[in-house]
Amino acid sequence: MKKIKRRDFIKAGSLVGGSTLIFGCGQDQPGDAPAVRTRQNFQWNLVTTWPPHFPVMGEGVDKLAEWVDLMSDGRLKITVYGGGELVPALETFDAVSQGIAEMGHGAAYYWAGKIPAAQFFTAVPFGMNAQQMNSWLYSGGGLQLWEELYAPFNLVPMPAGNTGMQMGGWFNKKINSPNDLKGLKMRIPGLGARVIEKAGGSPILTAGGEIYTNLERGVIDATEWIGPYHDYLMGFHRIAKHYYYPGWQEPGPVLELTVNKQAWESLPKDLQMIIRAAADRSNILMLAEFESKNNAYLKKLKYEEKTIIEKFPNSVLSALQQHAQEVVEEMTENDAQAKKIYTSFDKFRQDVGDWAKISEKMYFDFEEI
């Protein structure tokens, strides 16, 4: 191999690991030594679990890439690939871990098969809402635990979106009691799937594009998806009779941004902070967009489509809550990492719950006479 001389390297510049080094001379320094300014540019790839430009989530990642470009003055450019464009959607975790792509966006509970404890960083049935999850992550030690969990996989995680409170799902039959969950074939991921299994149902995980057909043909009896906006776009109201709330399975699901550790450490500190700032902005704006759109589309479903919107009976919610506790206890019994994370999660949930009972809950429960 031909050896590159230092003077040729400086003269021509270089491309190293997807980055460009640009040198220039500034004003003379003491001792007549010329000052050297360095500009290092990076070109990264970001893979997602969402279809290309998917409403809110995929679109939010597109915006994140634009913000990073603008804030870095073009020093860090990110090309976004939807699920299946560069790697299959559910291989996002491995792709970023192995350095095939520098960044990824998805939801931590998709990796339950690799890291069961990762599910705590998306949503826990009957757990915390979006506001409380953010508080735990940013101010309650949750983010540090998340970083510890992902470190062996060569990943740096951070929150970058939240869907807010979800709906309980679409059902082809009325749910009057816990007995109606027995034998129920339901599309549901994460810890919620294990809860449905405990209740006597059969959880089924299918790709988003297959849900409508499976529900229409009776392959599944019920499905949860996200909320009124996305559910309306999927057309579930045309094939399922009953739309239930609340979304006990995902009260405030966090969306994640992951960065390959070596790629992260190759960045100067200011670019690292720019990525964190863009992720934080995504976290705020995605939640705001979900709240706005879900409100508008709930009205469309109710008044234009005449959808039957029903609350789960208290007996059903109580049974599901009991099964959720059993699932968590079994999960943490023999998994030290899961136990450590859930202990932190549950303590924060109880503490913040005491405040919520006399603040927002009392406010929203109040009815003017």
Residue, then its C-alpha position, 0 to 999 in steps of 0.5 A: m500500500k502506498k504510504i500517504k505523506r503528511r504534506d499530501f494529506i494536508k494539501a488534499g484534505s481527507l475523508v475519514g469515517g464519513s467525515t471531511l476535514i477542512f483546514g485553513c489559516g487564521q491570524d498569526q499567533p505569538g511566535d509567528a506560528p499560523a493558527v489552524r482552524t478545523r472544520q469536520n463534516f459528518q455524513w450519517n445514516l439513520v434507520t427507523t422502525w417506521p415506514p418512510h415518512f410515516p405520519v408524526m413518527g417518520e415525519g418527526v425523524d425527517k424534521l430531526a435530521e433537518w434541525v441537526d443540519l441547520m443547527s450544525d451549519g451543515r457539519l452533520k448531515i443525516t440521511v433518514y431511511g424508513g423501515g425496509e429501505l436500508v434494513p428491515a424495520l425490526e433490525t434497526f437495533d442491530a444495524v446501529s449496534q453493529g455500525i451499519a447505520e450511525m443512528g436509529h429511531g423506534a421504540a425500546y419494547y421492540w427489542a424485548g427478545k434481546i433485552p427484556a428490561a428495555q420494555f420499561f423505557t417504552a411503556v409499562p401497563f398501568g404505568m406512567n403517562a408521557q409527562q411522568m415518563n419524561s420526568w423519570l427519564y430526565s430528572g429521576g435517574g431513568l436515562q442513566l439506567w437506560e444508558e447502562l442497559y444499552a452500553p453493552f450493545n454499543l448504543v447511546p439511547m435518548p428519548a425522542g418522541n412520545t405518542g401520549m396516552q393511547m386507546g385501548g383498541w378495536f374489538n369485534k365483540k363487546i367486552n363486558s367482563p374479564n371472561d370476554l378476554k379468554g380466547l381473544k386473539m389480539r394484536i398487541p406488543g410489549l408487556g401488554a401482550r403478556v398481560i393479555e396472555k395472562a388474562g387467557g387471550s392469545p397475543i399476536l404480533t403482526a406488521g402494521g400493514e397486515i393488521y387491517t386484513n387480519l382483523e377483517r378476515g378474523v385472523i385476529d379479534a381485536t387490535e390496539w394501534i396508537g390513537p384516533y389519528h392513526d387508527y382513523l388513517m388505518g380505517f379500523h372503524r370500517i371493520a371493527k364495531h367497538y373502540y375501547y378506552p383507556g389505553w392501559q397497555e401504553p399510557g405514555p410510550v416513549l420513542e427512542l433515538t439510538v446512536n452507535k457509541q463509536a460514532w457518538e464518541s467521534l463527534p465533537k461535544d457541540l455536535q453531541m449537544i446538537i443531537r440531544a437538543a434535536a431529540d429533546r425537541s422531537n420529544i416535545l413536538m411529537l407529543a404535541e402533534f399527537e395530542s392535537k391530531n388525536n383530539a380532532y380525529l376522535k371527533k371525526l370518529k365519533y360524529e362523522e363515522k358514528t363509531i361506538i366509543e366505550k370505556f372498559p368496565n372497571s372489572v376488566l381494568s382491575a383484572l388486567q391491572q392484577h395480571a400486569q403486576e404478575v407479569v412484572e414480578e415474574m420478569t424481575e424475579n430472575d433478571a437483576q437489570a430488570k429489577k434494578i430498573y423497575t425498582s427505580f421506575d416504580k418508586f418514581r411512579q408512586d412518588v409522582g402519583d402522590w403529587a398527581k392525586i392532589s394536582e392534575k387529577m383533582y383538577f380534571d376530576f372537578e366538575e362545576i355544579 
